[in-house]
Amino acid sequence: MRGRARQVPVAVYLGGAFLLDFLWVAFGVTRIDSTAWDDWSHSLVMSVIWATAYAAIFMKFGRAAIVAVWLIVVSHYVLDLLIQGATLFPYAPQRLLIPVLVTTHARLLQLLMSAAFLVVFVRDEWKAGALSWRTLAACGLIVALCFR
């Protein structure tokens, strides 16, 4: 994604990748979200709304940046769907819940997918001549968060 919108700081992409989890913590601490599936931060509808709001903040970087940032946030929902299941919207009826799609080896799948994304990111940074300690620090942070 960064290859199409290099002007967006890596921190923006990193923040977008974890935006839903930041909201989940904030809503949990403040007791705003009392739903069983963390619907206000992690449902499909709310993920799209949060992605749109977050991407709109970076309109000054252009259309490619908006799309890239939006996709980063929504990808969190898609990846969580695989290993946690999900809901479509807050307070959705039980029959509309999407069950966990990967029931065995979910942790391994998560680690492999993260590694694949990091390899692509590092390769893109290297090809653009922008590989730096910040790139490696961001990768280290993501790996550390995978082992939480």
PyMOL commands that place a pseudoatom at each C-alpha (Angstrom):
pseudoatom trace, name=CA, resn=MET, resi=1, chain=A, elem=C, hetatm=0, pos=[0.000, 0.000, 0.000]
pseudoatom trace, name=CA, resn=ARG, resi=2, chain=A, elem=C, hetatm=0, pos=[2.752, 2.434, 0.893]
pseudoatom trace, name=CA, resn=GLY, resi=3, chain=A, elem=C, hetatm=0, pos=[4.249, 2.058, -2.580]
pseudoatom trace, name=CA, resn=ARG, resi=4, chain=A, elem=C, hetatm=0, pos=[1.243, 3.893, -4.075]
pseudoatom trace, name=CA, resn=ALA, resi=5, chain=A, elem=C, hetatm=0, pos=[1.202, 6.679, -1.457]
pseudoatom trace, name=CA, resn=ARG, resi=6, chain=A, elem=C, hetatm=0, pos=[4.766, 7.191, -0.236]
pseudoatom trace, name=CA, resn=GLN, resi=7, chain=A, elem=C, hetatm=0, pos=[4.035, 10.666, 1.082]
pseudoatom trace, name=CA, resn=VAL, resi=8, chain=A, elem=C, hetatm=0, pos=[1.988, 9.221, 3.948]
pseudoatom trace, name=CA, resn=PRO, resi=9, chain=A, elem=C, hetatm=0, pos=[4.150, 8.603, 7.033]
pseudoatom trace, name=CA, resn=VAL, resi=10, chain=A, elem=C, hetatm=0, pos=[4.617, 4.996, 8.121]
pseudoatom trace, name=CA, resn=ALA, resi=11, chain=A, elem=C, hetatm=0, pos=[3.145, 5.918, 11.519]
pseudoatom trace, name=CA, resn=VAL, resi=12, chain=A, elem=C, hetatm=0, pos=[-0.173, 6.722, 9.804]
pseudoatom trace, name=CA, resn=TYR, resi=13, chain=A, elem=C, hetatm=0, pos=[-0.305, 3.243, 8.282]
pseudoatom trace, name=CA, resn=LEU, resi=14, chain=A, elem=C, hetatm=0, pos=[0.736, 1.620, 11.553]
pseudoatom trace, name=CA, resn=GLY, resi=15, chain=A, elem=C, hetatm=0, pos=[-1.888, 3.611, 13.450]
pseudoatom trace, name=CA, resn=GLY, resi=16, chain=A, elem=C, hetatm=0, pos=[-4.509, 2.626, 10.899]
pseudoatom trace, name=CA, resn=ALA, resi=17, chain=A, elem=C, hetatm=0, pos=[-3.620, -1.048, 11.154]
pseudoatom trace, name=CA, resn=PHE, resi=18, chain=A, elem=C, hetatm=0, pos=[-4.226, -0.939, 14.902]
pseudoatom trace, name=CA, resn=LEU, resi=19, chain=A, elem=C, hetatm=0, pos=[-6.987, 1.695, 14.956]
pseudoatom trace, name=CA, resn=LEU, resi=20, chain=A, elem=C, hetatm=0, pos=[-9.755, -0.798, 15.707]
pseudoatom trace, name=CA, resn=ASP, resi=21, chain=A, elem=C, hetatm=0, pos=[-7.790, -2.208, 18.630]
pseudoatom trace, name=CA, resn=PHE, resi=22, chain=A, elem=C, hetatm=0, pos=[-7.091, 1.292, 19.987]
pseudoatom trace, name=CA, resn=LEU, resi=23, chain=A, elem=C, hetatm=0, pos=[-10.826, 1.999, 19.823]
pseudoatom trace, name=CA, resn=TRP, resi=24, chain=A, elem=C, hetatm=0, pos=[-11.583, -1.375, 21.407]
pseudoatom trace, name=CA, resn=VAL, resi=25, chain=A, elem=C, hetatm=0, pos=[-9.388, -0.498, 24.409]
pseudoatom trace, name=CA, resn=ALA, resi=26, chain=A, elem=C, hetatm=0, pos=[-10.850, 3.012, 24.679]
pseudoatom trace, name=CA, resn=PHE, resi=27, chain=A, elem=C, hetatm=0, pos=[-14.435, 1.741, 24.459]
pseudoatom trace, name=CA, resn=GLY, resi=28, chain=A, elem=C, hetatm=0, pos=[-13.726, -1.034, 26.959]
pseudoatom trace, name=CA, resn=VAL, resi=29, chain=A, elem=C, hetatm=0, pos=[-12.104, 1.252, 29.523]
pseudoatom trace, name=CA, resn=THR, resi=30, chain=A, elem=C, hetatm=0, pos=[-14.908, 3.794, 29.261]
pseudoatom trace, name=CA, resn=ARG, resi=31, chain=A, elem=C, hetatm=0, pos=[-17.552, 1.033, 29.155]
pseudoatom trace, name=CA, resn=ILE, resi=32, chain=A, elem=C, hetatm=0, pos=[-19.021, 2.454, 25.951]
pseudoatom trace, name=CA, resn=ASP, resi=33, chain=A, elem=C, hetatm=0, pos=[-19.052, -0.963, 24.279]
pseudoatom trace, name=CA, resn=SER, resi=34, chain=A, elem=C, hetatm=0, pos=[-20.927, -3.551, 26.278]
pseudoatom trace, name=CA, resn=THR, resi=35, chain=A, elem=C, hetatm=0, pos=[-21.625, -5.886, 23.385]
pseudoatom trace, name=CA, resn=ALA, resi=36, chain=A, elem=C, hetatm=0, pos=[-20.340, -9.453, 23.371]
pseudoatom trace, name=CA, resn=TRP, resi=37, chain=A, elem=C, hetatm=0, pos=[-18.351, -9.103, 20.144]
pseudoatom trace, name=CA, resn=ASP, resi=38, chain=A, elem=C, hetatm=0, pos=[-16.935, -5.590, 20.592]
pseudoatom trace, name=CA, resn=ASP, resi=39, chain=A, elem=C, hetatm=0, pos=[-19.346, -4.347, 17.956]
pseudoatom trace, name=CA, resn=TRP, resi=40, chain=A, elem=C, hetatm=0, pos=[-18.605, -0.628, 18.272]
pseudoatom trace, name=CA, resn=SER, resi=41, chain=A, elem=C, hetatm=0, pos=[-14.982, -1.105, 17.300]
pseudoatom trace, name=CA, resn=HIS, resi=42, chain=A, elem=C, hetatm=0, pos=[-14.853, -4.347, 15.316]
pseudoatom trace, name=CA, resn=SER, resi=43, chain=A, elem=C, hetatm=0, pos=[-18.144, -4.872, 13.435]
pseudoatom trace, name=CA, resn=LEU, resi=44, chain=A, elem=C, hetatm=0, pos=[-18.138, -4.564, 9.649]
pseudoatom trace, name=CA, resn=VAL, resi=45, chain=A, elem=C, hetatm=0, pos=[-20.266, -1.417, 9.550]
pseudoatom trace, name=CA, resn=MET, resi=46, chain=A, elem=C, hetatm=0, pos=[-18.269, 0.331, 12.274]
pseudoatom trace, name=CA, resn=SER, resi=47, chain=A, elem=C, hetatm=0, pos=[-14.960, -0.747, 10.720]
pseudoatom trace, name=CA, resn=VAL, resi=48, chain=A, elem=C, hetatm=0, pos=[-16.007, 0.936, 7.478]
pseudoatom trace, name=CA, resn=ILE, resi=49, chain=A, elem=C, hetatm=0, pos=[-17.085, 4.069, 9.371]
pseudoatom trace, name=CA, resn=TRP, resi=50, chain=A, elem=C, hetatm=0, pos=[-13.831, 4.229, 11.389]
pseudoatom trace, name=CA, resn=ALA, resi=51, chain=A, elem=C, hetatm=0, pos=[-11.777, 3.614, 8.223]
pseudoatom trace, name=CA, resn=THR, resi=52, chain=A, elem=C, hetatm=0, pos=[-13.599, 6.384, 6.393]
pseudoatom trace, name=CA, resn=ALA, resi=53, chain=A, elem=C, hetatm=0, pos=[-13.166, 8.851, 9.261]
pseudoatom trace, name=CA, resn=TYR, resi=54, chain=A, elem=C, hetatm=0, pos=[-9.484, 8.002, 9.681]
pseudoatom trace, name=CA, resn=ALA, resi=55, chain=A, elem=C, hetatm=0, pos=[-8.755, 8.171, 5.943]
pseudoatom trace, name=CA, resn=ALA, resi=56, chain=A, elem=C, hetatm=0, pos=[-10.548, 11.523, 5.669]
pseudoatom trace, name=CA, resn=ILE, resi=57, chain=A, elem=C, hetatm=0, pos=[-7.991, 13.024, 8.051]
pseudoatom trace, name=CA, resn=PHE, resi=58, chain=A, elem=C, hetatm=0, pos=[-5.321, 12.443, 5.398]
pseudoatom trace, name=CA, resn=MET, resi=59, chain=A, elem=C, hetatm=0, pos=[-7.142, 13.961, 2.404]
pseudoatom trace, name=CA, resn=LYS, resi=60, chain=A, elem=C, hetatm=0, pos=[-4.286, 16.422, 1.887]
pseudoatom trace, name=CA, resn=PHE, resi=61, chain=A, elem=C, hetatm=0, pos=[-2.128, 13.514, 0.666]
pseudoatom trace, name=CA, resn=GLY, resi=62, chain=A, elem=C, hetatm=0, pos=[-4.468, 12.763, -2.250]
pseudoatom trace, name=CA, resn=ARG, resi=63, chain=A, elem=C, hetatm=0, pos=[-6.792, 10.030, -3.451]
pseudoatom trace, name=CA, resn=ALA, resi=64, chain=A, elem=C, hetatm=0, pos=[-4.206, 7.233, -3.474]
pseudoatom trace, name=CA, resn=ALA, resi=65, chain=A, elem=C, hetatm=0, pos=[-3.363, 7.961, 0.153]
pseudoatom trace, name=CA, resn=ILE, resi=66, chain=A, elem=C, hetatm=0, pos=[-7.019, 7.974, 1.197]
pseudoatom trace, name=CA, resn=VAL, resi=67, chain=A, elem=C, hetatm=0, pos=[-7.608, 4.605, -0.468]
pseudoatom trace, name=CA, resn=ALA, resi=68, chain=A, elem=C, hetatm=0, pos=[-4.437, 3.090, 1.001]
pseudoatom trace, name=CA, resn=VAL, resi=69, chain=A, elem=C, hetatm=0, pos=[-5.197, 4.293, 4.542]
pseudoatom trace, name=CA, resn=TRP, resi=70, chain=A, elem=C, hetatm=0, pos=[-8.840, 3.169, 4.261]
pseudoatom trace, name=CA, resn=LEU, resi=71, chain=A, elem=C, hetatm=0, pos=[-7.781, -0.299, 3.090]
pseudoatom trace, name=CA, resn=ILE, resi=72, chain=A, elem=C, hetatm=0, pos=[-5.305, -0.629, 5.959]
pseudoatom trace, name=CA, resn=VAL, resi=73, chain=A, elem=C, hetatm=0, pos=[-8.048, -0.037, 8.545]
pseudoatom trace, name=CA, resn=VAL, resi=74, chain=A, elem=C, hetatm=0, pos=[-10.607, -2.312, 6.856]
pseudoatom trace, name=CA, resn=SER, resi=75, chain=A, elem=C, hetatm=0, pos=[-7.982, -5.055, 6.467]
pseudoatom trace, name=CA, resn=HIS, resi=76, chain=A, elem=C, hetatm=0, pos=[-7.929, -5.287, 10.269]
pseudoatom trace, name=CA, resn=TYR, resi=77, chain=A, elem=C, hetatm=0, pos=[-11.578, -6.399, 10.175]
pseudoatom trace, name=CA, resn=VAL, resi=78, chain=A, elem=C, hetatm=0, pos=[-10.886, -8.927, 7.428]
pseudoatom trace, name=CA, resn=LEU, resi=79, chain=A, elem=C, hetatm=0, pos=[-7.907, -10.447, 9.237]
pseudoatom trace, name=CA, resn=ASP, resi=80, chain=A, elem=C, hetatm=0, pos=[-9.754, -10.543, 12.567]
pseudoatom trace, name=CA, resn=LEU, resi=81, chain=A, elem=C, hetatm=0, pos=[-12.665, -12.249, 10.834]
pseudoatom trace, name=CA, resn=LEU, resi=82, chain=A, elem=C, hetatm=0, pos=[-10.446, -15.212, 10.042]
pseudoatom trace, name=CA, resn=ILE, resi=83, chain=A, elem=C, hetatm=0, pos=[-9.370, -15.920, 13.611]
pseudoatom trace, name=CA, resn=GLN, resi=84, chain=A, elem=C, hetatm=0, pos=[-11.994, -14.313, 15.858]
pseudoatom trace, name=CA, resn=GLY, resi=85, chain=A, elem=C, hetatm=0, pos=[-15.272, -14.285, 14.002]
pseudoatom trace, name=CA, resn=ALA, resi=86, chain=A, elem=C, hetatm=0, pos=[-17.199, -11.045, 13.716]
pseudoatom trace, name=CA, resn=THR, resi=87, chain=A, elem=C, hetatm=0, pos=[-20.493, -9.276, 13.597]
pseudoatom trace, name=CA, resn=LEU, resi=88, chain=A, elem=C, hetatm=0, pos=[-21.953, -7.107, 10.864]
pseudoatom trace, name=CA, resn=PHE, resi=89, chain=A, elem=C, hetatm=0, pos=[-23.161, -4.161, 12.958]
pseudoatom trace, name=CA, resn=PRO, resi=90, chain=A, elem=C, hetatm=0, pos=[-23.610, -3.221, 16.630]
pseudoatom trace, name=CA, resn=TYR, resi=91, chain=A, elem=C, hetatm=0, pos=[-26.269, -5.256, 18.430]
pseudoatom trace, name=CA, resn=ALA, resi=92, chain=A, elem=C, hetatm=0, pos=[-26.759, -7.548, 15.442]
pseudoatom trace, name=CA, resn=PRO, resi=93, chain=A, elem=C, hetatm=0, pos=[-28.995, -10.553, 16.102]
pseudoatom trace, name=CA, resn=GLN, resi=94, chain=A, elem=C, hetatm=0, pos=[-27.198, -13.762, 17.061]
pseudoatom trace, name=CA, resn=ARG, resi=95, chain=A, elem=C, hetatm=0, pos=[-28.109, -15.383, 13.724]
pseudoatom trace, name=CA, resn=LEU, resi=96, chain=A, elem=C, hetatm=0, pos=[-26.073, -12.721, 11.866]
pseudoatom trace, name=CA, resn=LEU, resi=97, chain=A, elem=C, hetatm=0, pos=[-22.828, -13.400, 13.722]
pseudoatom trace, name=CA, resn=ILE, resi=98, chain=A, elem=C, hetatm=0, pos=[-20.033, -14.651, 11.485]
pseudoatom trace, name=CA, resn=PRO, resi=99, chain=A, elem=C, hetatm=0, pos=[-18.315, -17.614, 13.158]
pseudoatom trace, name=CA, resn=VAL, resi=100, chain=A, elem=C, hetatm=0, pos=[-14.569, -18.063, 13.414]
pseudoatom trace, name=CA, resn=LEU, resi=101, chain=A, elem=C, hetatm=0, pos=[-13.370, -19.153, 9.977]
pseudoatom trace, name=CA, resn=VAL, resi=102, chain=A, elem=C, hetatm=0, pos=[-10.061, -20.694, 11.095]
pseudoatom trace, name=CA, resn=THR, resi=103, chain=A, elem=C, hetatm=0, pos=[-10.460, -22.856, 14.176]
pseudoatom trace, name=CA, resn=THR, resi=104, chain=A, elem=C, hetatm=0, pos=[-7.123, -24.651, 14.215]
pseudoatom trace, name=CA, resn=HIS, resi=105, chain=A, elem=C, hetatm=0, pos=[-3.691, -23.060, 13.960]
pseudoatom trace, name=CA, resn=ALA, resi=106, chain=A, elem=C, hetatm=0, pos=[-5.145, -19.535, 14.017]
pseudoatom trace, name=CA, resn=ARG, resi=107, chain=A, elem=C, hetatm=0, pos=[-2.117, -18.143, 15.843]
pseudoatom trace, name=CA, resn=LEU, resi=108, chain=A, elem=C, hetatm=0, pos=[0.246, -19.639, 13.280]
pseudoatom trace, name=CA, resn=LEU, resi=109, chain=A, elem=C, hetatm=0, pos=[-1.874, -18.202, 10.447]
pseudoatom trace, name=CA, resn=GLN, resi=110, chain=A, elem=C, hetatm=0, pos=[-1.760, -14.782, 12.088]
pseudoatom trace, name=CA, resn=LEU, resi=111, chain=A, elem=C, hetatm=0, pos=[2.022, -14.910, 12.407]
pseudoatom trace, name=CA, resn=LEU, resi=112, chain=A, elem=C, hetatm=0, pos=[2.502, -16.088, 8.813]
pseudoatom trace, name=CA, resn=MET, resi=113, chain=A, elem=C, hetatm=0, pos=[0.226, -13.386, 7.421]
pseudoatom trace, name=CA, resn=SER, resi=114, chain=A, elem=C, hetatm=0, pos=[2.000, -10.716, 9.472]
pseudoatom trace, name=CA, resn=ALA, resi=115, chain=A, elem=C, hetatm=0, pos=[5.374, -11.975, 8.260]
pseudoatom trace, name=CA, resn=ALA, resi=116, chain=A, elem=C, hetatm=0, pos=[4.203, -11.898, 4.640]
pseudoatom trace, name=CA, resn=PHE, resi=117, chain=A, elem=C, hetatm=0, pos=[2.960, -8.306, 4.981]
pseudoatom trace, name=CA, resn=LEU, resi=118, chain=A, elem=C, hetatm=0, pos=[6.213, -7.264, 6.630]
pseudoatom trace, name=CA, resn=VAL, resi=119, chain=A, elem=C, hetatm=0, pos=[8.289, -8.846, 3.865]
pseudoatom trace, name=CA, resn=VAL, resi=120, chain=A, elem=C, hetatm=0, pos=[6.314, -6.913, 1.241]
pseudoatom trace, name=CA, resn=PHE, resi=121, chain=A, elem=C, hetatm=0, pos=[6.672, -3.703, 3.249]
pseudoatom trace, name=CA, resn=VAL, resi=122, chain=A, elem=C, hetatm=0, pos=[10.436, -4.081, 3.713]
pseudoatom trace, name=CA, resn=ARG, resi=123, chain=A, elem=C, hetatm=0, pos=[10.874, -4.997, 0.030]
pseudoatom trace, name=CA, resn=ASP, resi=124, chain=A, elem=C, hetatm=0, pos=[8.925, -1.923, -1.087]
pseudoatom trace, name=CA, resn=GLU, resi=125, chain=A, elem=C, hetatm=0, pos=[10.933, 0.328, 1.212]
pseudoatom trace, name=CA, resn=TRP, resi=126, chain=A, elem=C, hetatm=0, pos=[14.193, -1.185, -0.041]
pseudoatom trace, name=CA, resn=LYS, resi=127, chain=A, elem=C, hetatm=0, pos=[13.210, -0.793, -3.712]
pseudoatom trace, name=CA, resn=ALA, resi=128, chain=A, elem=C, hetatm=0, pos=[12.267, 2.838, -3.087]
pseudoatom trace, name=CA, resn=GLY, resi=129, chain=A, elem=C, hetatm=0, pos=[15.591, 3.471, -1.367]
pseudoatom trace, name=CA, resn=ALA, resi=130, chain=A, elem=C, hetatm=0, pos=[13.787, 4.342, 1.849]
pseudoatom trace, name=CA, resn=LEU, resi=131, chain=A, elem=C, hetatm=0, pos=[14.794, 1.405, 4.050]
pseudoatom trace, name=CA, resn=SER, resi=132, chain=A, elem=C, hetatm=0, pos=[15.816, 2.889, 7.388]
pseudoatom trace, name=CA, resn=TRP, resi=133, chain=A, elem=C, hetatm=0, pos=[15.942, 2.179, 11.082]
pseudoatom trace, name=CA, resn=ARG, resi=134, chain=A, elem=C, hetatm=0, pos=[12.321, 3.455, 11.254]
pseudoatom trace, name=CA, resn=THR, resi=135, chain=A, elem=C, hetatm=0, pos=[11.209, 0.751, 8.860]
pseudoatom trace, name=CA, resn=LEU, resi=136, chain=A, elem=C, hetatm=0, pos=[12.898, -1.908, 10.953]
pseudoatom trace, name=CA, resn=ALA, resi=137, chain=A, elem=C, hetatm=0, pos=[11.566, -0.384, 14.192]
pseudoatom trace, name=CA, resn=ALA, resi=138, chain=A, elem=C, hetatm=0, pos=[7.998, -0.495, 12.815]
pseudoatom trace, name=CA, resn=CYS, resi=139, chain=A, elem=C, hetatm=0, pos=[8.515, -4.135, 11.844]
pseudoatom trace, name=CA, resn=GLY, resi=140, chain=A, elem=C, hetatm=0, pos=[9.878, -4.917, 15.302]
pseudoatom trace, name=CA, resn=LEU, resi=141, chain=A, elem=C, hetatm=0, pos=[6.869, -3.285, 16.932]
pseudoatom trace, name=CA, resn=ILE, resi=142, chain=A, elem=C, hetatm=0, pos=[4.456, -5.306, 14.819]
pseudoatom trace, name=CA, resn=VAL, resi=143, chain=A, elem=C, hetatm=0, pos=[6.272, -8.565, 15.589]
pseudoatom trace, name=CA, resn=ALA, resi=144, chain=A, elem=C, hetatm=0, pos=[6.237, -7.718, 19.304]
pseudoatom trace, name=CA, resn=LEU, resi=145, chain=A, elem=C, hetatm=0, pos=[2.483, -7.031, 19.162]
pseudoatom trace, name=CA, resn=CYS, resi=146, chain=A, elem=C, hetatm=0, pos=[1.934, -10.408, 17.475]
pseudoatom trace, name=CA, resn=PHE, resi=147, chain=A, elem=C, hetatm=0, pos=[3.436, -12.120, 20.522]
pseudoatom trace, name=CA, resn=ARG, resi=148, chain=A, elem=C, hetatm=0, pos=[1.345, -10.229, 23.096]
for i in range(1, 148): cmd.bond("trace and resi %d" % i, "trace and resi %d" % (i + 1))
show_as sticks, trace
zoom trace
